[in-house]
Amino acid sequence: MPLFELLLDKGIYLSPNAYEVGFASLAHNDEVIKDLEERLWK
């Protein structure tokens, strides 16, 4: 299963296109990052 599909199943959207990039921003506080970590390791 491609990484895009695996993450999408966990509720994380990562662009499937190599030309679109995901960026972190100031809106991604510690709470959001912790939620991401928990979803990644489920």
Buried (B, 14 or more C-beta within 10 A) or exposed (E): EEEBEEBBEEEBEBEEEEEEEEEEEEEEEEEEEEEBEEEEEE
